[in-house]
Amino acid sequence: MPNRPLVAFGNFFFKVRNGLFPAVFVALLVLTRPTLLLGSPAAHTLLLGLGAGLALLGEFVRCLTIGYEYIERGGRDGKVYASFLFKGGVYSHTRNPMYVGNALIAIGLMLYSGAPLAILAGIPFFLFVYLSITAAEEHYLSGKFGDDYRAYCRGVNRFIPP
C-alpha cells in the first residue's frame, strides 16, 4: 500500500519542480551566509571540496543515465507519465538514477555553499522532495505496468546499486 501523503507531496513537487527547485536554491544561497565550517580552515576546505565533488558526481550520473537510455522527462501535463518501463542502461542498476544524480547535485551545492543553514535546511528538503517524487512515480508505474514493474522492483534497488 503506497504512502498516500508521500505520493500526494510527490505529485505536487513533480508538477512545480522546474520553478520551485531553482527558487529554493537561490533563496537558500542568498538568505544564508557562509561561515568557517567546523571551526577549521582545513575542514572547511575539505567540506567545500566534498560538495564540489558530489555535485560533479551527480552531474556525471545524470549524463551517464541519459547517455545509455533515452528517457522521457517532464511527464505529461505536469503529471508523472511514462509510455514504457525503462529497465536498460543505468536503470538496470538503480530504478531512479536521475534522482540519485539530482540529489547528489543538491547535497553538493548545499555543502559547497558553506552556509550551515543552507546545509541544515536544504539537504533534508531536497531529500524529502526526491523521496516523495519517487513515491509518486512508483505509485503511477505500479498501476500502469503492474506485475512487470513489481518484478523489476524486486530485482533492482530504488536508489543505491547493489
Salt bridges, closest charged atoms under 4 A:
GLU138 OE2 - ARG95 NH2 2.89
GLU138 OE2 - ARG158 NE 2.69
ASP147 OD1 - ARG150 NH2 3.02
ASP148 OD1 - LYS87 NZ 3.02
